[in-house]
């Protein structure tokens, strides 16, 4: 009897911003931006966050602006 393989169906990730039709990511929205920053304060990459490349660029820019305006910390203690 051959060993049975279990296949899991992988669903394609849908960009959160594309699904909600968000074209501009506001740097003043700290609650939204905190979802894309782990404890250490780094910006999550696309493959982990599941955001498309266009929105990843906008997201990165918004996070950097929020850090510069002291809305988000550069580092966490």
C-alpha positions, 0 to 999 in steps of 0.5 A, spaced: 500 500 500 503 506 497 503 512 502 498 517 501 500 524 500 496 530 503 495 536 498 493 542 501 489 547 497 493 554 497 489 560 496 492 566 492 493 571 497 489 578 495 491 584 497 488 588 503 488 594 500 486 592 493 480 588 496 478 595 499 479 599 493 484 603 497 488 608 493 492 612 498 495 609 504 495 615 510 501 616 514 497 619 520 493 612 520 497 609 526 492 603 527 493 601 520 500 601 519 502 598 526 499 591 522 505 591 518 510 592 523 512 587 528 515 588 535 522 589 532 519 595 528 521 592 521 517 593 515 514 586 513 516 584 506 510 583 501 511 575 501 509 575 509 504 581 509 500 579 502 500 586 499 501 587 492 507 591 490 504 597 488 501 598 495 507 595 498 511 601 496 505 606 498 505 602 505 513 603 506 513 610 504 507 611 509 511 608 514 517 612 513 513 618 513 510 616 520 516 615 523 519 621 521 513 625 524 514 621 530 507 617 529 511 611 529 517 609 533 523 607 529 525 602 534 522 598 540 525 597 546 
